[in-house]
Amino acid sequence: MNDQVLPPLLVASGNKKKLVELRRRLEHLGVQLVVPAEVGGIPDTVEDAPDFEGNARKKAREAARARGMWALADDSGLEVDALGGAPGVLSARYAGRHGDDAANNAKLLADLSGVPDERRGARFVCVLALARPDGSIALLARGEAHGRILHAPRGERDFGYDPLFEFAEPGLPQSGRGFAELEPEEKDAVSHRGRALARLAELLSGALREA
């Protein structure tokens, strides 16, 4: 194929906030990102793997096979030390209903009631999986961001658990600030998804040129 032309990439997600972030980080590579609605939709994936890698692989594989396209999927979530790594892969449905951010945050605060600052360590994890049109996995990229859970929401940007997460990695200017307090560019530089996307971007063009 022409080295200047890359095949379109189906994003296996209907989450509008994730799509905005993906476009912001990947479109400068010359990749045309396609959302499920533009290709007639994709099947719902049962996210029953025990880890982020397994769920990301499964979502990418099923989307790719359904539409015969390169597909990108992510699985991400929050792991809290005092909760033994929960909510983990159940982050989006921690309180029961998928994607109910307010309920998930309320449950997290309730589960950590009385837990002191020194035991509120946590990390966000994101795994991105790129699948070929036949469903085989071409790339995996992982990113993590480390911090702690606040005692109350802070900041104006309400994406998932961001209002309760204080970034805490020494030496970085974002450290000590909540994810919901950061400007998008500031968050991109240190977030779990931003770090996974940076790794993916290093390899993406080469992988897509396999076509």
C-alpha positions in Angstrom: 0.0 0.0 0.0 1.0 3.7 -0.3 3.1 4.5 2.7 1.4 7.9 3.0 -2.1 6.4 3.4 -3.1 4.5 6.6 -6.3 2.4 6.9 -9.1 3.8 9.0 -9.1 2.8 12.6 -12.3 1.7 14.3 -12.5 2.9 17.9 -14.4 0.2 19.9 -16.0 2.6 22.3 -19.1 4.7 22.5 -17.7 6.8 25.4 -17.7 10.4 24.1 -15.1 11.6 26.5 -12.7 8.8 25.6 -13.2 9.5 21.9 -12.3 13.2 22.4 -9.1 12.2 24.2 -8.2 9.6 21.5 -8.8 12.1 18.7 -6.7 14.7 20.5 -3.8 12.3 20.8 -3.9 10.3 17.6 -5.3 12.3 14.7 -2.1 14.2 14.2 -0.6 10.9 13.0 -2.8 11.0 10.0 -5.0 8.2 11.2 -8.7 8.4 10.4 -10.6 7.4 13.6 -14.0 5.9 12.9 -16.7 5.5 15.6 -19.0 2.5 15.8 -22.1 4.6 14.7 -20.4 5.4 11.4 -20.1 1.7 10.5 -23.5 0.4 11.7 -22.4 -0.3 15.3 -20.4 -3.1 16.8 -21.5 -6.0 19.1 -21.5 -5.4 22.9 -18.6 -7.2 24.4 -19.0 -9.1 27.7 -16.1 -7.8 29.7 -15.5 -10.9 31.8 -11.7 -11.1 31.7 -9.9 -10.9 35.1 -7.6 -8.1 34.0 -7.5 -5.0 31.8 -5.3 -6.7 29.2 -7.8 -9.5 28.7 -10.8 -7.1 28.3 -9.0 -4.8 25.9 -7.9 -7.7 23.8 -11.5 -9.1 23.7 -13.1 -5.8 22.8 -10.6 -5.0 20.0 -10.8 -8.5 18.6 -14.6 -8.6 18.5 -14.9 -5.1 16.9 -12.3 -5.9 14.3 -13.9 -9.2 13.2 -17.4 -7.7 13.2 -16.5 -4.9 10.7 -13.4 -6.3 9.0 -11.4 -3.3 10.1 -8.4 -2.4 12.2 -9.8 -1.7 15.7 -8.6 0.0 18.8 -10.0 -0.8 22.2 -9.1 0.2 25.7 -9.9 -1.1 29.2 -9.1 1.0 32.1 -9.9 1.5 35.7 -8.9 2.4 39.2 -7.0 0.2 41.6 -7.1 1.2 45.3 -4.6 -0.3 47.7 -6.8 -0.3 50.8 -9.5 -2.2 48.8 -7.2 -4.9 47.6 -7.0 -3.5 44.1 -10.8 -2.8 43.7 -12.7 -1.6 41.9 -10.2 -2.7 39.2 -11.9 -4.2 36.1 -15.3 -3.4 37.6 -14.5 0.3 37.8 -17.2 1.4 35.4 -19.9 -0.7 37.2 -18.6 -0.6 40.7 -22.0 0.6 42.1 -24.0 -1.7 39.8 -25.0 0.3 36.7 -22.4 0.7 34.0 -21.1 4.2 33.7 -22.9 5.8 36.7 -20.0 8.0 37.7 -21.8 9.7 40.6 -22.9 6.3 42.2 -19.4 4.8 41.6 -17.7 7.8 43.3 -20.2 7.7 46.2 -19.5 4.0 46.8 -15.8 4.5 46.7 -16.0 7.2 49.3 -18.2 5.0 51.5 -15.9 2.0 51.1 -12.9 4.2 52.2 -14.7 5.9 55.1 -12.3 6.3 58.0 -9.3 5.2 56.0 -6.4 7.6 56.6 -4.4 9.4 53.9 -1.4 7.1 54.2 -3.6 4.1 53.2 -5.5 5.8 50.3 -2.9 5.0 47.7 -4.3 4.3 44.2 -3.4 4.0 40.6 -5.3 4.4 37.3 -4.5 1.8 34.7 -5.2 1.8 31.0 -4.5 -0.9 28.5 -4.9 -0.3 24.7 -5.2 -3.1 22.3 -4.9 -2.8 18.5 -6.5 -5.6 16.5 -6.0 -6.4 12.8 -9.1 -6.9 10.6 -8.9 -10.7 11.3 -9.1 -10.1 15.0 -5.4 -10.9 15.8 -3.8 -8.5 18.2 -1.0 -6.3 16.7 -0.2 -4.2 19.7 -0.7 -3.7 23.4 0.2 -0.5 25.3 -0.2 0.0 29.0 -0.1 3.2 31.1 -0.4 3.9 34.8 -0.8 7.0 36.9 -0.2 6.9 40.7 -1.8 9.0 43.4 -4.3 8.7 46.2 -8.0 9.0 46.8 -9.3 12.2 48.2 -11.9 12.5 51.0 -14.2 14.6 48.8 -14.5 15.6 45.2 -12.2 18.3 43.9 -12.1 20.1 40.6 -14.6 20.8 37.8 -13.9 18.1 35.2 -16.1 15.2 36.0 -14.8 12.2 34.1 -15.2 8.9 36.0 -13.2 8.9 39.3 -11.1 12.0 38.4 -12.8 14.2 41.0 -11.5 11.9 43.7 -8.0 11.2 42.4 -5.1 13.3 43.5 -2.0 12.7 41.2 1.1 12.1 43.3 4.3 11.4 41.5 7.2 13.4 42.8 9.0 15.8 40.5 6.1 16.4 38.1 4.3 19.8 38.2 0.9 18.1 38.2 1.7 16.3 41.5 -0.5 17.2 44.4 -3.4 18.3 42.1 -6.6 16.4 41.4 -7.2 15.0 37.9 -10.4 17.0 37.7 -8.4 20.1 38.4 -6.0 19.7 35.5 -6.3 21.2 32.0 -6.7 18.6 29.3 -3.1 19.0 28.1 -1.8 18.8 31.6 -3.7 15.6 32.3 -2.8 14.0 28.9 0.9 14.3 29.9 0.6 12.2 33.0 -2.7 10.2 32.9 -2.9 6.5 32.5 -4.6 6.8 29.1 -2.2 9.6 28.0 0.8 7.4 28.8 -0.7 4.4 27.1 -1.5 6.5 24.0 2.0 7.9 23.9 3.4 4.4 23.8 0.8 3.3 21.2 1.6 6.4 19.0 5.2 5.4 18.8 4.2 2.1 17.2 0.9 2.7 15.5 1.8 3.9 12.1 4.2 1.0 11.6 1.6 -1.5 12.7 -1.1 -0.1 10.4 1.2 -0.2 7.4 1.1 -3.9 7.6 -2.2 -3.7 5.7 
